[in-house]
Amino acid sequence: MKKYLLSPGPTPVPEEILQIMSEPMVHHRTPAFKAMVGQAIEGLKYVFQTENDVLIFSASGTGAMEGAVSNVLNKGEKAIIIRNGKFAERWGEIAEKYGIESLYVDLPWGTVGQPATLDNLLKENPDVKAVYTQLTETSTGVVMPVKELGEIVSKTDALLVIDAISGLGGQEFYMDDWNVDICVAGSQKGLMLPPGHAYAAISEKAWTKIEKCTQPNYYFDWKLYRKKLATNTDPFTGSVLHIKGLLKAIEIIKEDGIQTRFNRYRNLATACRAAIKALGLEMFAETPCDVVTAVKVPKTVDGLALVKKMRDEYGFTIAGGQAGVKGKIFRIAHMGYIERFDIIAVISVLEMVLHDLGWKFEWGAGLSAAQKILAEEYK
């Protein structure tokens, strides 16, 4: 049975990237490889839409998240953390490990709240050093109002720190224009690579704070990584194959143009949502993002069985809900190396599985709704 991967990470990897990553190993301290690292850093600046420093780590995205806390905040300092999903909560879990005083803005999963809430909280707490939130929340499918949040935080001494692990390269985002101070990302989603690389783009405002931070770090010592930027080297043994694959991924992204890719994922998301609504299902996210669609499971349908049947009986891997929404939602990704016919295929299978599980709808309704939107893009 042919397998299809439409989970919100890991995502499919293009064949040309896999081919390059299977080429013979090169030494990580040679001039040729250092040149590759330099090219990769410059390419990442384009993807982040920044002129700031970009650091590369051999780690999952969570490694960059940890570094964005441990290199920024001293024990006892204050941070605002907006929690409205599984990965937004991770900021708080990391902060607590490092003794940070966290002010939580707790929102129902699937919602994003109002920027005015943050504005008021910052005015009430002028000693806040950083604000942590998401670009897109993978667990719920929402997109946060990062531009508006950036306008608010930029008027203070606090830093705005964004988790763009699932959103980078797919959800519209302009780091510098939106006043983001630190943005972290991972390799296995919009960048179309296997898991194993993490990235952090860092503003000069953030570096000023980082230079004064006294938290203990070793592997994720950002000051050390910045020092090594001058020679395009990793303080440790970096993932050589990921760098080679990253260069190809950046080449693909640049050939398309970042704005073209934003538009493409928006179109895929629109088609997927139209199909969901045509099948009589409801969206979970209050403000849906462009990289993953989260759908409420009807009360008469077994949500765990839906995800399992799609994977085991039809070969389509999507994602279920996490924590409190386990079995209550399912998630279909449209990020990275996912194209229009992947959406058509997954909607077709979704219809078959929903029918198997007793959900009533008009056959082909979802498929037709998606096709009409996807056809328009290519006229």
C-alpha positions in Angstrom: 0.0 0.0 0.0 1.4 3.4 -1.0 1.8 5.7 2.0 0.8 9.4 2.1 2.1 11.8 4.8 -0.1 14.8 5.6 0.7 15.2 9.2 1.8 18.6 10.6 5.4 17.3 11.0 7.3 15.5 9.9 6.2 16.3 6.4 7.2 14.8 3.0 10.7 15.5 1.8 11.2 16.2 -2.0 13.1 13.5 -3.9 15.8 15.9 -5.0 16.5 16.8 -1.3 16.7 13.2 -0.3 19.1 12.5 -3.2 21.5 15.3 -2.1 21.3 14.1 1.5 22.4 10.6 0.4 25.6 11.9 -1.3 29.0 11.1 0.2 29.8 12.6 3.6 32.1 15.7 3.7 34.2 16.9 6.7 32.5 19.7 8.7 35.7 21.7 9.2 36.7 22.0 5.5 36.6 25.3 3.6 34.1 23.9 1.2 31.7 23.0 3.9 32.1 26.3 5.7 31.1 28.0 2.4 28.0 25.8 2.4 27.1 26.9 5.9 27.5 30.5 5.0 25.2 30.1 2.0 22.6 28.3 4.2 22.6 31.1 6.7 22.1 33.7 4.0 19.3 31.6 2.5 17.6 31.3 5.9 17.6 35.0 6.2 15.4 35.1 3.1 13.0 32.5 4.6 12.8 34.4 7.9 12.5 37.7 6.0 15.2 39.2 8.2 18.6 40.9 8.1 19.4 39.5 11.6 21.8 36.8 12.6 20.5 33.2 12.1 21.9 30.3 14.2 21.7 26.7 13.2 21.5 23.8 15.7 21.6 20.0 15.4 18.4 19.5 17.4 14.7 19.5 17.2 12.8 22.7 17.3 12.4 22.4 21.0 16.1 22.8 21.3 15.8 26.3 19.8 12.8 27.0 22.1 14.9 26.1 25.2 17.7 28.3 24.0 15.3 31.2 23.5 14.6 31.0 27.2 17.9 30.0 28.7 19.9 32.6 26.8 17.5 35.4 27.3 16.1 35.4 30.9 17.8 35.2 34.2 16.3 33.3 37.1 13.5 35.4 38.7 13.0 37.6 35.7 9.5 38.0 34.4 8.0 36.8 31.1 4.5 36.8 29.6 3.5 33.6 27.9 0.4 33.3 25.8 -0.9 29.7 26.2 -3.6 28.4 23.8 -2.3 25.1 22.7 0.1 22.2 23.3 3.2 24.0 22.0 2.3 27.4 23.5 2.3 25.6 26.8 5.8 24.3 26.1 7.1 27.8 26.5 5.8 27.8 30.1 7.3 24.4 30.8 10.7 25.5 29.7 10.5 28.8 31.6 9.6 27.1 34.8 12.7 24.8 34.5 14.8 27.9 34.4 13.1 29.7 37.4 11.4 32.4 35.3 8.4 34.2 36.8 5.8 33.5 34.2 2.7 35.6 33.7 0.3 33.4 31.8 -2.4 34.5 29.4 -4.5 31.4 29.3 -6.9 31.1 26.4 -9.2 28.3 25.3 -7.6 26.0 22.7 -8.5 27.1 19.2 -8.7 30.8 20.1 -6.1 33.6 19.9 -7.4 36.4 22.2 -7.1 40.1 21.7 -3.8 42.0 21.3 -5.2 44.6 23.7 -4.9 42.1 26.5 -1.1 41.9 26.0 -0.9 45.7 25.8 -2.6 46.1 29.1 -0.5 43.4 30.8 2.7 45.0 29.6 1.6 48.4 31.0 0.8 46.8 34.3 4.1 44.9 34.4 6.8 47.2 32.9 9.5 44.9 34.3 8.5 42.1 31.8 11.6 41.1 29.8 10.0 38.9 27.1 6.7 37.8 25.5 6.5 34.3 24.2 3.9 33.0 21.7 3.4 31.2 18.4 3.2 32.1 14.7 1.0 29.0 14.1 -0.1 26.6 16.9 0.3 23.1 15.5 -2.0 21.5 18.0 -5.1 23.7 17.2 -4.5 25.1 13.7 -4.7 28.8 14.7 -2.5 31.7 13.4 -1.6 34.3 16.0 -1.8 38.1 15.3 2.0 38.4 15.3 2.1 41.7 13.4 -0.2 43.4 15.9 1.7 41.9 18.9 4.9 43.1 17.4 3.7 46.6 17.2 2.7 46.5 20.9 5.9 44.9 22.2 8.3 47.0 20.1 7.2 50.1 22.1 8.6 48.5 25.3 11.9 47.1 26.5 10.5 43.6 26.3 11.4 41.1 23.5 8.9 39.3 21.3 9.8 35.7 20.9 7.9 33.6 18.3 7.7 29.8 17.8 7.4 29.5 14.0 8.3 25.8 14.0 5.2 24.8 12.1 4.7 28.1 10.3 8.0 29.2 8.8 8.0 29.0 5.0 4.2 28.5 4.7 2.4 31.0 6.9 2.9 34.6 5.9 5.6 36.1 8.1 8.0 39.0 7.9 10.3 38.9 11.0 11.9 42.4 10.7 8.8 44.2 9.4 6.7 42.7 12.2 9.1 43.7 15.0 9.9 40.1 16.1 13.1 39.9 18.2 13.6 36.1 18.3 12.0 33.5 15.9 12.7 29.8 16.2 11.9 27.1 13.7 12.6 23.5 12.8 13.6 21.6 9.7 10.8 19.0 9.4 7.8 21.2 8.4 7.7 24.0 5.9 11.4 23.6 5.1 10.8 20.1 3.7 13.7 18.4 5.5 13.9 15.4 7.9 13.8 16.2 11.6 17.1 17.1 13.1 17.8 20.8 12.5 16.6 23.9 14.5 17.1 27.5 13.7 16.9 30.8 15.6 16.9 34.3 14.0 17.9 37.0 16.6 17.5 40.8 16.5 20.1 43.2 17.8 17.7 44.2 20.6 17.6 40.6 21.6 21.4 40.3 21.5 21.7 43.2 24.0 19.6 41.2 26.4 21.4 37.9 25.7 24.8 39.4 26.4 23.6 40.2 30.0 22.1 36.8 30.6 23.9 34.6 33.2 21.9 31.4 32.9 24.1 28.4 32.5 24.4 27.0 29.0 26.7 24.6 27.2 25.4 23.1 24.0 22.8 25.9 23.5 25.1 28.8 24.3 24.0 31.3 21.8 26.9 33.7 22.5 29.2 30.9 21.5 27.3 30.2 18.3 27.3 33.9 17.3 31.1 33.9 17.8 31.4 31.0 15.4 29.2 32.8 12.8 32.3 34.8 11.8 33.9 31.6 10.4 30.6 29.8 9.3 31.3 27.0 11.7 29.4 25.1 14.4 30.8 25.0 17.9 30.2 21.3 17.8 29.7 18.6 15.1 26.8 19.9 13.1 24.5 17.8 10.8 26.4 17.9 7.5 23.6 16.2 5.6 21.0 18.6 6.9 23.1 21.6 5.6 23.3 20.0 2.2 19.6 19.3 2.1 18.8 22.8 3.5 20.7 24.4 0.6 18.5 22.6 -1.9 15.3 23.4 0.1 16.2 27.1 0.1 16.9 26.9 -3.7 13.4 25.5 -4.2 11.8 28.2 -2.0 13.7 31.0 -3.8 12.8 29.7 -7.2 9.1 29.9 -6.2 9.5 33.1 -4.3 8.4 33.4 -0.7 5.2 35.3 -1.5 4.2 32.7 -4.1 4.6 30.0 -1.5 2.5 31.9 1.0 -0.2 32.2 -1.6 0.0 28.5 -2.5 -0.5 27.3 1.1 -3.3 29.8 1.6 -5.0 28.3 -1.5 -4.5 24.7 -0.2 -5.9 25.7 3.2 -8.9 27.4 1.6 -9.6 24.3 -0.5 -9.2 21.9 2.5 -11.6 24.1 4.6 -14.2 24.3 1.8 -14.2 20.5 1.6 -14.6 20.2 5.4 -17.6 22.5 5.4 -19.1 20.7 2.4 -19.0 17.5 4.4 -20.9 19.1 7.2 -18.0 19.3 9.6 -16.8 22.3 11.6 -13.4 24.0 11.9 -11.8 24.0 15.4 -9.6 27.1 15.0 -11.1 30.5 15.6 -8.5 32.1 13.2 -7.3 29.1 11.0 -3.7 29.2 9.8 -2.5 28.3 6.3 -0.4 25.3 7.2 -2.7 22.9 9.0 -6.5 22.5 9.2 -8.0 21.4 12.5 -11.4 19.8 12.3 -14.0 19.0 15.1 -14.9 15.4 15.2 -18.7 15.0 15.2 -20.0 13.4 18.5 -21.4 10.4 16.5 -17.9 9.7 15.0 -15.0 7.9 16.8 -12.1 10.4 16.3 -9.4 8.0 17.3 -10.8 5.4 14.8 -10.9 8.0 12.1 -7.2 8.8 12.3 -6.3 5.1 12.7 -8.4 3.9 9.7 -7.0 6.6 7.4 -3.4 5.4 8.3 -3.8 1.7 8.6 -6.5 0.9 6.0 -5.9 3.6 3.4 -2.2 4.6 3.9 -2.9 8.3 4.8 -1.2 9.7 7.9 -2.9 12.7 9.3 -2.9 13.8 13.0 -5.4 13.5 15.8 -5.9 15.8 18.7 -3.5 16.2 21.7 -4.1 16.4 25.4 -7.6 17.7 26.1 -8.7 17.5 22.5 -7.5 14.0 21.9 -10.2 12.1 19.9 -12.1 15.4 19.5 -10.3 16.9 16.5 -8.2 15.7 13.6 -5.6 17.7 11.7 -4.7 17.7 8.0 -1.4 19.4 7.0 -0.8 21.5 3.9 2.8 22.7 4.5 6.1 22.0 2.9 6.2 19.4 0.1 2.4 19.0 -0.1 0.6 20.0 -3.3 -2.9 20.3 -4.6 -3.3 16.6 -5.6 -2.3 15.6 -2.1 -5.3 17.6 -0.8 -7.6 16.1 -3.4 -6.4 12.6 -2.4 -6.7 13.1 1.4 -10.3 14.5 1.0 -11.3 11.6 -1.1 -10.0 9.2 1.6 -11.6 11.2 4.3 -15.0 10.8 2.6 -14.5 7.0 2.5 -13.5 6.8 6.2 -16.4 9.1 7.3 -18.8 6.9 5.4 -17.3 3.8 7.1 -17.8 5.5 10.5 -21.5 6.3 9.8 -21.3 10.0 9.1 -24.0 11.2 6.6 -23.0 13.4 3.7 -23.4 13.7 -0.1 -20.7 11.6 -1.8 -18.1 13.8 -3.6 -19.3 17.0 -1.8 -15.9 17.6 -0.2 -14.0 16.5 -3.2 -15.9 18.8 -5.5 -15.6 21.8 -3.2 -11.8 21.4 -3.0 -11.4 20.8 -6.7 -13.2 24.0 -7.7 -10.8 26.1 -5.6 -7.7 24.3 -6.5 -8.6 24.5 -10.2 -8.9 28.3 -10.0 -5.3 28.7 -8.8 -3.9 27.2 -12.0 -6.0 29.1 -14.6 
